[in-house]
Amino acid sequence: MATVQVGAKGRVPIPQPLRRRLHMRPGTTMHVRVLGDALELRAEPEPMGPVAWAAWAAHDAGDAIPLAEVETRFGLKRRKPAVRRAAWLRRRMRSA
């Protein structure tokens, strides 16, 4: 368990190892609720694009296929390059 102090503006820092473990980055939307005498923080899941949904459905059906094949099979296009770069950065942070 990590110990942190509440700042003058009411901000509570989340230690870097925990942020990495939970794949949090600046701008991540967090849901906060009170549980007895504790706070619970939950990150809002990021929306998936149509290619990711098709890949997820194919995986659930037992058909693990590369994203490029999902695009051609279902006639879909990936998200904007900036979104792909953000996904690449998240993967890179996880492996660090």
SEGU-451470 format. One record per residue (C-alpha): residue in one letter; x, y, z. Coordinates in steps of 0.5 Angstrom, whole numbers, plus 500, padded with zeros to 3 digits. Layout:
<pts>
AXYZ/...
</pts>
This chain:
<pts>
M500500500/A503507498/T502513503/V501520500/Q499527502/V493531500/G495537497/A493544498/K488544492/G485538495/R489533489/V491526491/P498524487/I497517485/P504514485/Q507512478/P508505479/L500504480/R499509474/R503504470/R500498473/L493501471/H495504465/M493511467/R495517463/P494525463/G487526462/T484519464/T477520466/M476517473/H470515477/V470516485/R465514490/V465513498/L465506501/G465507508/D471510510/A475509504/L475512497/E474508491/L477510484/R476507477/A478509471/E473510465/P474505460/E476508453/P472507447/M474502442/G473503435/P469498430/V476495428/A477493435/W470491436/A470486430/A477483433/W474482440/A468479437/A472474432/H477473438/D470471442/A468466437/G475463437/D478466431/A484470433/I486474427/P491480426/L487487425/A489488418/E485482416/V479484421/E480490417/T479487410/R474482412/F469486415/G471492411/L473497416/K478502417/R482504423/R482510427/K485516426/P493516426/A493520433/V489515436/R494509434/R500513436/A496514443/A495506443/W502505441/L504510447/R500506452/R503499450/R510502451/M508504458/R505498460/S512494458/A516499461/
</pts>
